[in-house]
Amino acid sequence: MQLIRKYNTAAPRYTSYPTVPYWDESSFNTDTWKQALLQSFRATNDTEGISIYIHLPYCEQLCTYCGCNKHITVNHGVEAPYIDSLLKEWSLYLELFKKRPRIREIHLGGGTPTFFSPENLHQLLSGIYMQADLLPDATLSFEGHPNNTTTAHMLTLYNLGFRRMSLGIQDFDPQVQDIINRIQPYETVERVTAAAREIGYTSINYDLVYGLPLQTITSVKDTISKVMQLRPDRISFYSYAHVPWVKGVGQRRYAEEDLPKDEEKRALYELGKTMFAESGYTEIGMDHFALPHDSLYHACKQGSLHRNFMGYTDHHTSLMIGLGASSIGDSWYAYAQNEKKITTWQQLVNSGQFPVVRGHILDTEDLLLRRHIHALMCGLDTRWTPDDNIDSVMEESLQRLTELEKDGLVDIQYGSVTVTEKGRPFIRNICMAFDARLWRKLPHSQLFSNAI
């Protein structure tokens, strides 16, 4: 418990390095982004293929816990114009590449992708496939809200090659659902899950969140017991990120006193971890659990687990294109984020401009530290050889790990750092030791959610 108090500090989740608040935008512009895209595309399209993240930002109501970029509306007239703009943005990348992309992975995220009608999702994906080659082992996944994910949605996407679905469950307790404004009965989730399996989906993920307002050991135990009855192939068990200074009115619906704190919050995670293990799930990286038949489990065991802005994936792709308002792309050598405001994003795309408004070009040091952080996040271990140049930035990182080693969280040997079983809950703190940009410019206010 003393370690929880000690290390429950603000820390990034490290879907990238450098993290977004530490991007150096002074050397970034649309031309440098295009150069980085071409560098990666020419080097990896024929071998790895590319990944595409498509941001579909609309939701019909506000879930107060949510930290995503979203737009609340019940006007479904926004769907068609948004789809048209997405396909125009895709055409900008096609014009740049001048060669058919080979697609390894597509993920539809939100917002609520199933806000869009099956017909509009079909138009979007057919338009993307028309000028690209979908690899035979491509991984296609979408996020769905149980309340509006219909059989028609699932059939349409299945016929387009989708085999993975992620449902936002969060919690089954009625009081918790009420305060986070996410009412979805167990029976609804059960019905959608059964329909997906009957259609042929091979990997169903449930998103659960611990640390939500009004959660207790008893309520979380009941939620997980219900989840175990439905037995999803994967589970994402996320720590609630309370950042009202960023997310505003939604997260101010409840008070700090409503939230489980420190040891109480960690106990919720340990309860979940124990119950998952007892039901045959294996912990994967950070916050994720999978059954032995799932590809995420196999990627973890084979050492091929990958992490990017989409989270953990079982395919490594150096190039990830982000389509849609606020999407982030990653060429491995550079990051770029699209304009967040939907109307402005559409204006840029419709006028034939890449809608990126900020980004970062990775330098040699960034690439070195990214490699080590990525290895720790995916494999809980990072290594280097005597031939590697261990410069001052690595020495500083190892010095920052000394205290964590004393606490038994890491094992440092000549040429390696390994996270111990005791250290797994503190992986964000461990990776932070390698975050040179953060340590050179410590924030004056809290930029990230707490690690625990």
Secondary structure, 3 states (H helix, E strand, C coil): CHHHHHHCCECCCCCCCCCHHHCCHHHCCHHHHHHHHHHHHHHHCCCCCEEEEEEECEECCCCCCCCCCCEECCCHHHHHHHHHHHHHHHHHHHHHHCCCCEEEEEEEEECCHHHCCHHHHHHHHHHHHCCCEEEEEEEEEEEECCCCCCHHHHHHHHHCCCCEEEEEEECCCHHHHHHCCCCCCHHHHHHHHHHHHHHCCCEEEEEEEECCCCCCHHHHHHHHHHHHHHCCCEEEEEECCCCHHHHHHHHHCCCHHHCCCHHHHHHHHHHHHHHHHHCCCEEECCCEEECCCCHHHHHHHHCCCEEECCEEECCCCCCEEEECCCCEEECCCEEEEECCCHHHHHHHHHCCCCCEEEEEECCHHHHHHHHHHHHHHHHCEEECCCCCCCCHHHHHHHHHCHHHHHCCCEEEECCEEEECCCCHHHHHHHHHCCCHHHHHCCCCCCCCCECC
